[in-house]
């Protein structure tokens, strides 16, 4: 029988191996329960034998509170800043400078995503984590070892044989988007201010006085640079150091790549910029490094930056501008949503003059005032939002805002029902803003997807009295637009064909487009699958609707209330009279349950199907159609122009990728078609 000392060491080795497979390799070989059992056994053993507790034991992730906040730590080697590039020309000029110094272009590059987090330095002595520090001024940082030890993805001990006496590495601590959203939800619930962005949240989290607070915040880290190795192997290239760091258990970003030429670098940058919003963490650029360490030595450093590395910066997604006013918009449900009128600013690749403020409570919690300097964020296609005020820039002339008592569009009272976060206009569809937003939602991509029918055309049709509700879209005289300046045969014909095509959309789309509260695309498809269409749903009782799996009483009450309104029933009748499809025909070949327990993601245009029809075909056979690939995905169904990030994720996770031909066999034979 093993001694307590031998068993403790055996348990630590097993736990380190399983933690490495789980956090670094994403390839666990034991269940969470088995892992927890090993931890519990080690804790019990160390409690019985306190002399066996070691600083690098997995049980010591959360230690005592930090003492002096925070003692200075001198780095073994200084950290330099990076010069920036913002265009192809900047990168080509950087290469030309190196070429003059080297007598030819560098022999290759390494491209790494630039993570928007907090730079840290980890030092391992005899294989154990000795110190963790902030970057500081590049020479001296702050000791945050106790906090960094709580981050699961930072190994407390390096793995492998012949670990060098000293290993110093640099990395970036970050907070994933999902963890950031959860943290801000907890901040709001406890009445505390929310964090402006994941970077600020990560930086604040590693500088907590109590390491237990850091442990709660689900931080991650990517290690990107080997600073110093004392007593270890030699290396010829940066890429070799990356592979070495990964081999000893450090977490290296799998998106990093070695490339041969500056054209390859530019291709990497273009792809990274296109994929940035599909990443689960915030990235604001690409760091490019000369791969050869000998060439790095020859290139050397300027006073502040290495000549052999550069940071390509993506267009900024946050900027500071002036909040000129706060106005409100009335949405399709009557919700009164405040928005910021801004001094126009270029952010996230576009000029922004307005940004959402979400609701009245958020304006108060953020303490945003008219006249403030504010931080504005725009990430990809996300609606621009005001993150918060720059309090230090206030002059005292700023004005606090409150929700107006009357709707600016129809003059009816704005009220906030008890217990709800949203104030609403009480004018119903007498409110022109609500009608406009309803029509836009109805015709939009999430609804009936009527091409060429955006806000501008809807405004034109409303002002001309050609439409008053969604059913009118299918019956108004499109030819009358020929009388309007800017409209001709081609544009009128395009709109007419788009409207005609929309009549035959899947009924789930129509149900979504109607704008019933709580009824989005998934709920709509579920209801249509249960009732085969709107006529039967109109007659169904509330209990019958609530009995459908995945619906429940709240959605059922909202659906029943909507169909009980005579005006809405009249609208359905008008849509039917206009030739809009209200019922679904049974899907040919559908066999209930053949895909039960399976989860699929549809990406790209599948031959013979719209995306909704492909999803409906899956769901009709008992399967589930979701929007993102995970380890639980049975297969990714791909057509023309599939999403690159979904395909890459499927390949990384080993999820089968199915083309249109195999999709047909899958619908016919079930999961057996995949084998």
N, C-alpha and C positions, 0 to 999 in steps of 0.2 A: 504494500500500500504506500502511495506517495506521501511524503511529508508535507505539512502545510506550506512550507517554502516552495517545494517542487510543484505542488498543485497550484499555488498562486501564480507561479511563473508560467505554467502550462495554460491556465485560464487567460492570462494576459496575452499570451501569444495567439491563442484562438480568437480572442475578441479583436485584437488588432487585425488579424487576417480577415475576419468577417466584416469589420468596419471598412477596411480597404476595399473589399469586393463590393460593399454596398454603396459607399460614398464616392469612391474614386472610379471603380470599374463599372458601376451600375449593373453588377452581375452577382446578386446574392445567391448563396447556396444553402442557407438555412432560413427558417421563418423568423419573423419578428419575435414570436414567443420563445423560440429556442435561443435567440440572441439575448433576449431579456433574462432568460434563465441563467445564462453564463454570467451576466453582469451581477445578478442577485447573489449567485454563489460566491463570486469574488468579493462582493461587499461584505457578505457574512463572514468570510474567511478573514478579511482585513479587520473587521470589528473584533473578532476573537483574538487576532494577532496583530495589534497595531504596529509592531516593529517591522511587519512585512510591507507596510504602505510605502510606495515609491512615488516620487513626483510625477513620473510618466505613466502611472497606472491609469487605465481607462476610468476608474472610479473618481479620479481627482480632477475631472473637467471643470467643476464649479468649486473653487476653493474659497478661501477667506476673502472678505472685501479688500479692495485695493487700499494701500496705505496712503502715502502722499500722492496726490493727483497732480501730475504723474511725474515720477523721477526721470531725469534725463538719461538717455542711452546714446552712447557714441557708436555709430555704425562702423563695422570693420572696414568697409569701403564706402566712399561717398556716393550718393545718388544724384544724378544730374537730371535736369529738365530735358525736354525734347523740343527741337524746332518743329514748326507746324507747316503743313501744306494744305491747300484748299482747292487745288485744281490739278489737272493733268500737267499743265505747264510747270507748276511748282515741283512736281515729282521729277519731271524730265530735267529741270534745272538742277535739282539735287543730285541726280545721277551724273550730270555733266561735270559738276564740281568734283565728285569723287573720281570720275574718269581721268580728269586732268591730274589728280594727285597720284592715282594708281598706275597711270599710263594705259588704261583700258577699263572697260566696265567691270564692276564686281562680278564674282563668279557665281552669284546666286543670292537670293533674299529669303527671309522668313517673314511671313505676314501673320499678325496676331490682332484679334479684335481688341480695340481700346475700351476697356470696361470703365463705366462711370461710377467709381466707388472711392474707397480710401486706400491709398498705397501704404503697405506695411512691409516690414523686414522681419523675417524669422531666422533665428540662429539656433542651430542644433549642435550640441556638444556631446561627443561620444554617442551620437544617435538620438539623444533626447532633446526635446524642445527646451531650450534654456531661457531665451528671451524673445519677446515679440514687441515690436515698437512701431510707432507711426513714422512716416517719412521725415517729418519735421522740416528743417532747413536743408536737408540733404546730407548733413554731417551728424547732426544730433536730433534724435526724435524723443518721443515720450514712451515710457515703459507701460505697455498695456497687456503684458503677458497673461495676467490672471483672466482678463476678458477674452483674449484670443484662444485660451485653452478651452473655453466653453463651446467653441465652434466645432461641430462634429467633423467637418471635412478637413480640418487641420490635424494631421497626425501628431500625437504627443511623442511618438517614437518612429523613426524611419525604419523601413523594412529592408531585409536582405542581409547578405554577408559583407564583411569588410567595409562597414560604413566609416567614412573619414572622421578624423578627430573633430573637425569643425566644418559645418556646412551652413553658409548664409545664403538665403534666397529672398527674392522680392516678389510680392504678389499684390493683388487688389481684392480687398474685402468688399462685397457687394450685398445688396438685398434683392432677392427675386421679386418680380412684380406682385406675385400672389401673396408673398409674405408682407410686402409693403401695404397692400390693400387691407389685409387682416390687421396689421398694426394700426393703421389710421382708423379703422372701424372701432378698435378698442380705445383709441384716443378720444374719439367722438363720444363713445358710450360713457367714458369716465370724465367727460367735460374738459379734457386737455386739448391743447392746440394740435392740429394735424401737421404732419411733416410735408414739406413742399415737394419733395421728390425722393426716390429711393437712395440717391447718394447721400443726402442730408440725414436720412434715417439710418443708413449704415454707419456714417461717421459718428452720429450721436450714440448709436448702440454700442460701439466699441470703446466709448469713453464714459461708460457708466461707472459710478463708484462701487456699485454692487454687481459682481459678475453674474449673479443669478438673473439680473435684468437683461444682460447681454444674451444669456442662454435662451431666454424666452423668444428671441426675435428672429430666429431662423435665418442666420447669415450664411453666405457662401464665400468661397475664395477661389481665385485662379492664380496659380503661380506662373510667372512669365520670365524670370531672369535668375540665373545662377550668379550670385555676387562673389562668393569666395568658397573654395574647397581647400582645406588644409589636410594633406595626407591622403588624398584620394586620387582617382584616375585623371589622366590628362585628356584634353579635348581639342579637336581641330576646328569644329564648327559650332555655331550657336544651336543648330538643330540637334547635334549630339548632346548638348547640355539639356535640351528640352526632354529628349528621350531618357536621359539619365535621371532627371528629376522625377519623371513619371515612374521610373523603375523602382525608386526608393519610397514610393507611396505618396508623393506630392501631387496635388490636383492640377493638371495641365489642361488648358482649354482644347477640346477636340477640334474646334474650328480653325486652329492654327495650321499653317501650311508652308512648306518650302516650295519656292518657285524659282524659275531660272532667269527670267528677264523682267525688265520694267513693264513690258506689255502684259506679262502674266500678273504683275503686281496690280496694274490698272484693272485687269479683269477681276481679280480678287476684290478690289475696292468696290467696283461696281456691283458685284454680287452681294457683298456684305451690306452695302447701303440699301439694296433692294430687300434684303432679308431682315433688316434690323428690327422691324416691328413684329416679326414672328419669333424673336428670341424671348425667352422667359426672364431676361434681365436687361438692364439698360446699357446700351453701347453707343458711343458717340464718335467712333472713328476706327481707324486701322493704324497700328504701329508697324512700320516696316524696318527691318534690320538687315544689314549685310550679314550673310551667313558665316563667311570665313572669319575666324578669330584673328588670323594673321593679318588679313586685310583691315579688320577693325583696329588692330594695333597701329598699322601704318597710317590710317586715317586720323586716329586720335580724337581730341576734344577741342572745342572752343572753350571760352571762359565759363560757359554755362551748359553746354550740350554736346553730346557725342556727334561727330560728323557722320558716323556710320548708321545712324538711326533717325527716323523722322515720323511724326504723327500726322496722318491724313485726317483732317477733321470733317465730319459730316456737317451739313447746314445746322446751325443751332436750333434747338427745339424750345429754348426758354429765352426770353428777352424781358427787359424792363421798359415800360412805357407809362403814359399818363392815362388814368381813368377819367374821361371827360364827363361821363354821365352813366346812370343806371336806368335802363328802360325795361319794360316787360313785354313778353310775347304771349299770346293766348294760343295754346296748342289744340289739337283735334279733340282732346277730352275735356277742354275747358281749363286745363292747368295753366296757371299764371307763372311763367318762368322768367326770373330776372336775367338780364344779360348786360354785359359791360359794353359801353361805347368808348372805344379807345382811340388815342392818337395812333394812327396807323404805324405798324412796325413789321419788319421782315423777320419771320420766325418759322422754323420748320419747313423752309423752302417756299413760303408764300407770304404775301402781305396780309396782315390781320388787322381789321378795324373793329371787329366785334368778337366777344367771347362769352361763353356761358358762365353763369354764376349758380346754376343748379336750382336753388330754392331760397326762400326767405331765411331759413335757419342757417344755411351755409354762408350767406352774406354776413350775418351777425357773428357766426363762429370765426370766420376769417377776419372779421372786423375791417371789411373793405369799405372805403369811404370815397365819395365823389371828390376828385381832385388828387387822390393818392397816386404816388408812383407804385405800380403793381408789377408783379412777375407774371408773365403770360407764357403758357405752354401750348405747343401744338406738335403732337406726335403723329406723323403719317397722315392718315385720313381722319384721325380723331378730331372732333369739333374742338376748336381752341377754347381753353379755359383759363380763368384767372386763378393762379395758385395762391396768391396772398399779397398783402401790401408790403412795401419797404418802409417800415415804421420809422426808421432813422431819418428818412427824407421828408417827414411831415413838417409843415410850417404852422399848423394851427388853423389854417383856412379850410381844411377838408370838411365835407358835410356828410353826416350819417344819413343812411337811406332807410326808408320803411315802405312796405307794400302799399300802393295806392288803394283807396277805398272803392273806387269805381274803375270799370274796364275802360281803357282809353279808346277802344274800338267801337263799343256799343253803348257805353254809359251805364250798364247794369252793375249792381254791386259785385265786388269781389269778396268772397267769404272763404274762410278756412275751416272745414269741418273738424270737430273735436277729434283729437287723436291722429289726425293726418298731417303729413309734413308739407303738403302742397295746398296752396290757395287756388280757388277756381272762380272763373267768371260764371255768373248765374244766368247769362243771357241765352244759353243753349245755342241752337243753330241760327238764332237771330244775330249772333256775333259774327261779323264777316271774317275775322281772323281765324276763328275756329273752323268755319267752313273751308277757308283756303287751305289750312293745314290738313284737314280731313281729306280733301281732294288730292293733295300732294301725296299723302300717305297711301291713299287708295291706288294711285297711279304709279307709285314708286316701285323700286326693285324688290322691296320686301312684300309688296302687295301684288297688284295685277301686272306690274312690269310693262307699262305702256310707254314705249320709246317715244321721244319727242314731246312728251307731255310733262314738262317741268314747271317750276314756279312761274316763269315768264309767260308761258302759254296759258296756264291756269288763270293767272291774273287777267290776261286778255279776254278769255272766255267769260270770266265772272263780270268784268267791267262792261262787256257787250251784252250781258244778259242771256248768253247762249246756254249756260248751265247753272244749276243751283244745287244739284246733288250728284252723287256718283253715277246714278242710272242715266242721267242726261248725257254723260260722256259718250254713250253708245247710240244716242238718238239725235243729237244736234246735227244741223246741216253743216258739215265740214266745208262744203263749197263756199259758204259765206266768208271764210277766211281769205278767199281770193281777193276780197275787197280791201283787205288790210295791207298796209305798206310793209314790204319785206316778205310777204307770203306769195308764193307762185305755185305753178302746177306740181313741181317736184316736192316742195315742202308740204303742201296740202295732201298730195298722194301718199307721202311717207307716213303722215299722221293718220290718215284714213286706214291704211293697211295695218298699222300698229294697233289701232282700236279694234279693227275686225279680228285680228289674231288674238287679242286679249279675251274675246268672248269664249274661247275654248280653253282657257287656262284651267289647271286642276282646281277643283272646288276648294281644296285647302287654301289655295292662294286667295280666293274670293273671301273666304271666312276670315282670313288674316287681314285682308284689306278693309273689311267693314269697320275695324277699329274698336271691337268689343274689348272692354277692359280685361286684362289677364289672358287674352287669347292671342298668343304669338304663333309662329309657324308650327312649332312642335305640337302645341295644344290643338291647333286647327286641324292638323293631319290626323291626330288621334281621334278627334270628334267625327271627322269625315269617315275614317275607317270604321267607327262604331255605328254611325247612322247612315252611311252611304251618301249623304248629301244634306243640303239645307232644309228641304221640305220636311223630312222626318225629324230633324233636329228642332225645327220650329214647333212641332207638336209634342216633343218629349217633355216629361215632367222633370222638375228639379232633381228629385231623387234618382230618376233614371239616368240623368246626365252625370250626377255625382258618382253613380255606380260604375262608370267607365274607369278602367284602370289608368291611373295617372292624372285624373281630373280633380275630384274632391269637391267639397261643399262650397268653397269660396268661388272657384271658377264657375261651378254650376249655377250659383245664385246670380253671378254677373251675366252669364249667357241667357238664363231664363228672363232676367229683368230686361235685357236688350230686346229679346224677341216679343216680350209682352207689350212693348211700346207700339201703338198703332202706326206711328210714323215709320218705324223700322220695318214692320210687316209690309207696309205699302211700298217701301223702297225695294224689298226683296221681290215683290210682285212686278215692279217696274223693270228690275234687272232681268227677270225671267221673260217678260214681254219683249225686252230688247234683244233677246237671243243669247244672253249670258248663261253658261252652263251652271246649273244648280245641283245636279246629281252626278255621281260617278258610276260608270259601268263597272261591274266586277272585273278585276284584272285577269286577263286570260292566263291560265296556267298557274294562278296563285294557289298554293297549297298551305293552308293554315298550319303554322308551327314548324315548317321545314327549316327555317333559319332561327328558330327560337334559341335564345341564349347567345346569339352572335351579335357582334357590334361592328358596323362598317362606317367608313368615311368615304364620301364621294368627292372627287376632285377633277375638275376639267369637264369638257363637254363629252358625254357618253353618246356614242352613235345610236340614234333611235330613241333617245330619252332627253327630256329636260332634266336638270338636276333634281327638281321636285318629283318628277315621275320616277326617277331611279330610286330616290328615297322612299317613295310610296310603294314601289315594288318590293323593296326590302321589308318595309314595315308590314305590308299585307301578308308576308310569309312569317311574321312573328319576330323578325330581326329588329335591330335598333340602328338608326342612322344618326351619327353625331358629326360635329364639325372639326374635331381635332384628333390627331393620331396619338395613341398612348400604348402602353404595354398590354392593355386589355383589348385593343382593336383586333378583330378577327382578320380583316383584310382592308387594304386601301384600294378603292375602285377608281381607276384613272382613265380619263379620256384624252381629248386634245387639250394641250396647254394646261396640264395639271399644275397645282401649286408646288413650287420648288421646295419650300420648307416642309410641306407634308411628305413629299417623296423622300427627302433626305431623312426625316424623322423615322419613316417606315423602314428605310434601309438600316438605320442605326439600331432600331429595336428588333429587326428581323421579322417585321410584319409583312405577310405576303402582299404583293402588288398585282392587282387583277386588271386585265384589259377588258375591252367591251365584249370580245368573244367569250372569254372565260366568265364574265359577269352573267351572260345568258345561261351558261351551263350551271352556274351557281344558283340562279333562280329556279332552275329546273330540278337539280339534284341535291341542293343544299351544300353543307360544308364538305361533303365527300368529293365535290368537284375540285377542291383545293389540294387533294392528295394525289 
